[in-house]
Amino acid sequence: AGASMSKNDITSEDRRHAAQSMRTRAFTFIEVIIALVIVSISLLALIRLHLISIRMMETADIVSQAILLADEKIAETLAVGYPGQGANSGTVEKNGRVFHRQTEITDLQLPQLQQADIAGLRKVLVDVRWGQGAGRKHLQVSTYVADRRLNEK
């Protein structure tokens, strides 16, 4: 006779069980705050990486422009044939950026060449400079050209 349960006992036990299961499924306020802090730190790191990526792309674009300018000046110099010695310089503006370039043509004086009695080799050096950020950057491109008369010897 003592084994029968009242309707109120079952209901209060069910409520207690339901409340416990809700507590285990729900997040606490502190857990939510911690998750938001982790997400915020991750987003800040991603934004920083994105800014670094943009800066690197800009630098690559500028260096590409400088290389193309140097190659263009070398091609112009070699189009003349065997260039005379000397230097010239100029300023070029490309895509809103100012590049200063200097072209130097010098005789190549190496002991090995003199021993082999070879003359008529010249070095063509193009130096391109530009401002970037707080500093100045530059690159140099060079090539060598031989007097066509070397082949006749």
Salt bridges, closest charged atoms under 4 A:
GLU58 OE2 - ARG97 NH2 3.50
GLU72 OE1 - LYS94 NZ 3.91
GLU76 OE1 - LYS73 NZ 3.29
ASP107 OD1 - ARG122 NE 2.68
ASP127 OD2 - ARG129 NE 2.87
ASP127 OD1 - HIS138 ND1 2.93
ASP147 OD2 - ARG149 NH2 2.43
